Amino acid sequence: MSVTNIISLFGGLGMFLFGMKLMSDGLEQVAGARMRSILEFFTQNRFIGMIVGLVFTGIIQSSNATTVMVVSFVNSGLMQLHQATGPILGANIGTTVTGQLIAFNLAEIAPLFVIIGAVMYMFFENQNVKKIGIVLLGFGILFMGLSTMGEKMTGLQDSPQIVQLLQSMQNPLVAILLGFVVTAVLQSASASVGIIILMAAQGLLAFEICFFLILGCNMGCCISALLVSLNGNKDAKRAAWIHLLFNIIGSLIVFVMLMVALGPICSLFMRISGNDVGRAVANANTLIKVFEVVLLFPFMGWIVKFTYVLIPGEDAAQEEAHRPKYINKSISAATAVIDAIHEMQYMGELAKENLQKSMEALCSPDKEKIEAVYEQEKYIDYLNQEITAYLVQINGLDIPMADGKMVGGLFHVVNDIERIGDHAENFADFAKRRAEKQISFSDKALKQMQEMTEMVLRQLDYALNMFSSQSLEHMREILRLEDAVDEKEKRLRKAHVKRLTKGKCTPEAGVLYSDVISGLERVGDHATNIAFALRPENQD
């Protein structure tokens, strides 16, 4: 085989892999956010979760994306560990759709998909049309790559040494190891199975050995989720192990069956596939997965329990760990924005808690509470830096379009939360000054500040809920409280001026009181900003 043919062969492989990535990423950007919401919602029941995982993976053509998303959900607390089993099982079946498409050999119409996709991407302004164009472009490039590989593989048939080497691969364990390594490197079971289908169709691989290569591919596709889970919590690691254990146990059972009855099994698949070897390999890939899911579905509870043996213990308290609770270095494009929203919700709760604590320390001077506010403000500032850096990283990812529209608003939200934390720190400073200079407030002034604090805390609570749930449930309450806080600030300021003119309030107490109600009113403004930051009209 000439050097030119070898270069063309690897060029075809490059086109195939690039086309698959384009198609998968494009589908995830178009439908990822919506499908993610469905995946998150329909996971209470394991069977329904499996169906959703199957459909989701079949659409985005990537079991890696589904399992990584599930691991991220578990890490973020959006999904319980036992709920993760359904989508993981479904993903294992859904990933075989690509192999079925490859077996149809659509190479002749692939250029049509390329030109249609290119036109949609280059000449349309609508982003949804552009992304669908990328999907079609990827689909076409994938099959053009397959066509190029197929053409150049015929050259391999002219090399007796290569044919003999490939067809002499008789050791099942070596085949499993080879399938595992190739899939782990390519990070795609669909890609490695596609190559197996093509080589088998060209007569370069014996049909019998393809079964064992597929078993290796099934286990190799678990590596992505394992890598993502490394920086996650223990439940995230367990979710990744559920995926791996399912494939190890299922592959072991199928391996035993193949060793006992390989001949009859091969004959059966060839017969139901019309003696088309490529189609037989695709069918074997699908039916092996279906068989494993049906066989192991009733025992997934035991597999979940076994992961607690492999990953024992519980996570250390997040507050003691003094690090982000939901975001980590292993960013999943599918859940990056959701993880950021949950981290900001957590940061917002800390800021709200600090606000309440600082006002309690101001109204009833307490040195320990003041120090606690200062300490927690350091953590809030740290989270602000981490979340901001995380959002910058997200900006460089190919995230779902619906998520991409939120990123600009998220930068504003994290800034608003950080400013609320600063106001809480200011109130702690006021409390410290009041204690040091023995500044006294009248009972009426204290009551007024406490009433306004309660209003602002309630407004902030509604705002954080509206932000994290992205619903309009508390919109009226927030708008009503916004107006009420503004009105109360004006009334209290007028009453304060009257007290000053009548000499009922010292100048020092008056300045402190004025700064406090002004600061509380600004906190209310920040709360309103948070509530409406992710509304469509405010998204970039």
Solvent accessible surface area in square Angstrom, and as a share of the most:
residue,aa,sasa,rsa
1,M,72,0.32
2,S,59,0.38
3,V,108,0.62
4,T,94,0.54
5,N,43,0.22
6,I,75,0.38
7,I,116,0.59
8,S,30,0.20
9,L,27,0.13
10,F,129,0.54
11,G,39,0.37
12,G,0,0.00
13,L,39,0.19
14,G,36,0.35
15,M,67,0.30
16,F,0,0.00
17,L,51,0.25
18,F,113,0.47
19,G,0,0.00
20,M,12,0.05
21,K,127,0.54
22,L,36,0.18
23,M,7,0.03
24,S,12,0.08
25,D,35,0.18
26,G,0,0.00
27,L,36,0.18
28,E,17,0.08
29,Q,15,0.07
30,V,55,0.32
31,A,24,0.18
32,G,1,0.01
33,A,13,0.10
34,R,187,0.68
35,M,20,0.09
36,R,10,0.03
37,S,62,0.40
38,I,60,0.30
39,L,0,0.00
40,E,62,0.28
41,F,145,0.60
42,F,89,0.37
43,T,2,0.01
44,Q,141,0.63
45,N,81,0.42
46,R,70,0.26
47,F,110,0.46
48,I,73,0.37
49,G,0,0.00
50,M,18,0.08
51,I,69,0.35
52,V,16,0.09
53,G,0,0.00
54,L,52,0.26
55,V,68,0.39
56,F,0,0.00
57,T,0,0.00
58,G,15,0.15
59,I,66,0.34
60,I,0,0.00
61,Q,13,0.06
62,S,22,0.14
63,S,6,0.04
64,N,21,0.11
65,A,18,0.14
66,T,0,0.00
67,T,1,0.01
68,V,19,0.11
69,M,1,0.00
70,V,0,0.00
71,V,2,0.01
72,S,8,0.05
73,F,0,0.00
74,V,7,0.04
75,N,16,0.08
76,S,2,0.01
77,G,52,0.50
78,L,38,0.19
79,M,4,0.02
80,Q,103,0.46
81,L,9,0.05
82,H,102,0.46
83,Q,14,0.06
84,A,0,0.00
85,T,0,0.00
86,G,0,0.00
87,P,0,0.00
88,I,1,0.01
89,L,0,0.00
90,G,0,0.00
91,A,0,0.00
92,N,1,0.01
93,I,21,0.11
94,G,1,0.01
95,T,10,0.06
96,T,4,0.02
97,V,53,0.31
98,T,3,0.01
99,G,2,0.02
100,Q,39,0.17
101,L,52,0.26
102,I,8,0.04
103,A,17,0.13
104,F,123,0.51
105,N,112,0.57
106,L,48,0.24
107,A,21,0.16
108,E,166,0.75
109,I,83,0.42
110,A,1,0.01
111,P,69,0.43
112,L,102,0.51
113,F,52,0.22
114,V,35,0.20
115,I,98,0.50
116,I,74,0.37
117,G,0,0.00
118,A,23,0.18
119,V,59,0.34
120,M,36,0.16
121,Y,97,0.37
122,M,128,0.57
123,F,144,0.60
124,F,94,0.39
125,E,155,0.69
126,N,84,0.43
127,Q,100,0.44
128,N,79,0.40
129,V,39,0.23
130,K,38,0.16
131,K,35,0.15
132,I,73,0.37
133,G,0,0.00
134,I,27,0.14
135,V,18,0.11
136,L,43,0.22
137,L,35,0.17
138,G,0,0.00
139,F,28,0.12
140,G,0,0.00
141,I,28,0.14
142,L,2,0.01
143,F,3,0.01
144,M,65,0.29
145,G,0,0.00
146,L,10,0.05
147,S,35,0.23
148,T,36,0.21
149,M,4,0.02
150,G,8,0.08
151,E,110,0.49
152,K,55,0.23
153,M,6,0.03
154,T,63,0.36
155,G,12,0.12
156,L,16,0.08
157,Q,82,0.36
158,D,119,0.62
159,S,13,0.08
160,P,95,0.60
161,Q,132,0.59
162,I,55,0.28
163,V,34,0.19
164,Q,131,0.58
165,L,129,0.64
166,L,34,0.17
167,Q,78,0.35
168,S,64,0.41
169,M,31,0.14
170,Q,125,0.55
171,N,78,0.40
172,P,27,0.17
173,L,119,0.59
174,V,77,0.44
175,A,0,0.00
176,I,25,0.13
177,L,113,0.56
178,L,80,0.40
179,G,3,0.03
180,F,62,0.26
181,V,70,0.40
182,V,52,0.30
183,T,0,0.00
184,A,22,0.17
185,V,111,0.64
186,L,45,0.22
187,Q,71,0.32
188,S,24,0.15
189,A,7,0.06
190,S,6,0.04
191,A,0,0.00
192,S,3,0.02
193,V,3,0.02
194,G,0,0.00
195,I,26,0.13
196,I,11,0.06
197,I,5,0.02
198,L,25,0.13
199,M,31,0.14
200,A,3,0.02
201,A,61,0.47
202,Q,40,0.18
203,G,38,0.36
204,L,1,0.00
205,L,10,0.05
206,A,32,0.25
207,F,20,0.08
208,E,77,0.34
209,I,8,0.04
210,C,1,0.01
211,F,2,0.01
212,F,4,0.02
213,L,7,0.03
214,I,0,0.00
215,L,0,0.00
216,G,0,0.00
217,C,1,0.00
218,N,2,0.01
219,M,30,0.14
220,G,2,0.02
221,C,4,0.02
222,C,0,0.00
223,I,39,0.20
224,S,12,0.08
225,A,1,0.01
226,L,31,0.15
227,L,94,0.47
228,V,32,0.19
229,S,3,0.02
230,L,113,0.56
231,N,73,0.38
232,G,13,0.13
233,N,32,0.16
234,K,58,0.24
235,D,44,0.23
236,A,0,0.00
237,K,54,0.23
238,R,4,0.01
239,A,0,0.00
240,A,0,0.00
241,W,76,0.27
242,I,0,0.00
243,H,2,0.01
244,L,18,0.09
245,L,16,0.08
246,F,0,0.00
247,N,0,0.00
248,I,66,0.34
249,I,60,0.30
250,G,0,0.00
251,S,4,0.03
252,L,110,0.55
253,I,55,0.28
254,V,8,0.04
255,F,40,0.17
256,V,81,0.46
257,M,83,0.37
258,L,3,0.02
259,M,108,0.48
260,V,121,0.69
261,A,33,0.26
262,L,45,0.22
263,G,44,0.42
264,P,91,0.57
265,I,33,0.17
266,C,9,0.06
267,S,59,0.38
268,L,84,0.42
269,F,18,0.08
270,M,41,0.18
271,R,164,0.60
272,I,94,0.48
273,S,11,0.07
274,G,62,0.60
275,N,116,0.59
276,D,74,0.38
277,V,45,0.26
278,G,4,0.04
279,R,41,0.15
280,A,0,0.00
281,V,0,0.00
282,A,0,0.00
283,N,26,0.13
284,A,1,0.01
285,N,6,0.03
286,T,27,0.15
287,L,79,0.39
288,I,11,0.06
289,K,2,0.01
290,V,51,0.29
291,F,75,0.31
292,E,1,0.00
293,V,4,0.02
294,V,106,0.61
295,L,65,0.32
296,L,10,0.05
297,F,53,0.22
298,P,92,0.58
299,F,87,0.36
300,M,0,0.00
301,G,26,0.25
302,W,174,0.61
303,I,11,0.06
304,V,15,0.09
305,K,138,0.58
306,F,95,0.40
307,T,0,0.00
308,Y,92,0.35
309,V,106,0.61
310,L,68,0.34
311,I,29,0.15
312,P,86,0.54
313,G,46,0.45
314,E,138,0.62
315,D,59,0.31
316,A,73,0.57
317,A,49,0.38
318,Q,26,0.12
319,E,104,0.47
320,E,144,0.65
321,A,38,0.29
322,H,81,0.36
323,R,105,0.38
324,P,17,0.11
325,K,67,0.28
326,Y,40,0.15
327,I,13,0.07
328,N,38,0.19
329,K,177,0.75
330,S,31,0.20
331,I,38,0.19
332,S,9,0.06
333,A,30,0.23
334,A,5,0.04
335,T,0,0.00
336,A,0,0.00
337,V,0,0.00
338,I,19,0.10
339,D,10,0.05
340,A,0,0.00
341,I,1,0.01
342,H,44,0.20
343,E,0,0.00
344,M,0,0.00
345,Q,42,0.19
346,Y,21,0.08
347,M,0,0.00
348,G,2,0.02
349,E,60,0.27
350,L,15,0.08
351,A,0,0.00
352,K,40,0.17
353,E,79,0.36
354,N,0,0.00
355,L,0,0.00
356,Q,84,0.37
357,K,43,0.18
358,S,0,0.00
359,M,6,0.03
360,E,68,0.31
361,A,0,0.00
362,L,0,0.00
363,C,13,0.08
364,S,74,0.48
365,P,69,0.43
366,D,51,0.27
367,K,162,0.69
368,E,144,0.65
369,K,67,0.28
370,I,8,0.04
371,E,87,0.39
372,A,39,0.30
373,V,0,0.00
374,Y,43,0.16
375,E,97,0.44
376,Q,30,0.13
377,E,3,0.01
378,K,127,0.54
379,Y,11,0.04
380,I,0,0.00
381,D,48,0.25
382,Y,67,0.26
383,L,0,0.00
384,N,34,0.18
385,Q,121,0.54
386,E,66,0.30
387,I,0,0.00
388,T,48,0.28
389,A,57,0.44
390,Y,10,0.04
391,L,0,0.00
392,V,90,0.52
393,Q,102,0.46
394,I,0,0.00
395,N,99,0.51
396,G,70,0.68
397,L,64,0.32
398,D,94,0.49
399,I,16,0.08
400,P,1,0.00
401,M,30,0.13
402,A,50,0.39
403,D,0,0.00
404,G,34,0.33
405,K,111,0.47
406,M,21,0.09
407,V,5,0.03
408,G,16,0.15
409,G,2,0.02
410,L,0,0.00
411,F,59,0.24
412,H,117,0.52
413,V,0,0.00
414,V,4,0.02
415,N,83,0.42
416,D,10,0.05
417,I,1,0.00
418,E,30,0.13
419,R,87,0.32
420,I,1,0.00
421,G,0,0.00
422,D,30,0.16
423,H,9,0.04
424,A,0,0.00
425,E,57,0.25
426,N,61,0.31
427,F,2,0.01
428,A,0,0.00
429,D,63,0.33
430,F,25,0.11
431,A,0,0.00
432,K,89,0.38
433,R,82,0.30
434,R,24,0.09
435,A,51,0.39
436,E,120,0.54
437,K,118,0.50
438,Q,161,0.71
439,I,14,0.07
440,S,81,0.53
441,F,20,0.08
442,S,55,0.35
443,D,122,0.63
444,K,129,0.55
445,A,5,0.04
446,L,32,0.16
447,K,126,0.53
448,Q,20,0.09
449,M,0,0.00
450,Q,84,0.37
451,E,64,0.29
452,M,0,0.00
453,T,9,0.05
454,E,105,0.47
455,M,32,0.14
456,V,0,0.00
457,L,26,0.13
458,R,104,0.38
459,Q,0,0.00
460,L,1,0.01
461,D,64,0.33
462,Y,49,0.19
463,A,0,0.00
464,L,0,0.00
465,N,65,0.33
466,M,3,0.01
467,F,2,0.01
468,S,34,0.22
469,S,62,0.40
470,Q,65,0.29
471,S,38,0.24
472,L,84,0.42
473,E,124,0.56
474,H,30,0.13
475,M,63,0.28
476,R,202,0.74
477,E,51,0.23
478,I,0,0.00
479,L,80,0.40
480,R,138,0.50
481,L,1,0.01
482,E,29,0.13
483,D,97,0.50
484,A,33,0.25
485,V,1,0.01
486,D,41,0.21
487,E,89,0.40
488,K,18,0.08
489,E,23,0.10
490,K,119,0.50
491,R,126,0.46
492,L,6,0.03
493,R,82,0.30
494,K,140,0.59
495,A,31,0.24
496,H,9,0.04
497,V,78,0.45
498,K,128,0.54
499,R,30,0.11
500,L,71,0.35
501,T,108,0.63
502,K,141,0.60
503,G,62,0.59
504,K,141,0.60
505,C,28,0.17
506,T,80,0.47
507,P,105,0.66
508,E,90,0.40
509,A,3,0.02
510,G,2,0.02
511,V,84,0.49
512,L,0,0.00
513,Y,2,0.01
514,S,24,0.15
515,D,57,0.30
516,V,0,0.00
517,I,0,0.00
518,S,20,0.13
519,G,4,0.04
520,L,0,0.00
521,E,34,0.15
522,R,122,0.44
523,V,0,0.00
524,G,0,0.00
525,D,51,0.26
526,H,30,0.13
527,A,0,0.00
528,T,25,0.14
529,N,76,0.39
530,I,0,0.00
531,A,4,0.03
532,F,37,0.15
533,A,11,0.09
534,L,13,0.06
535,R,47,0.17
536,P,92,0.58
537,E,135,0.61
538,N,71,0.36
539,Q,40,0.18
540,D,132,0.69
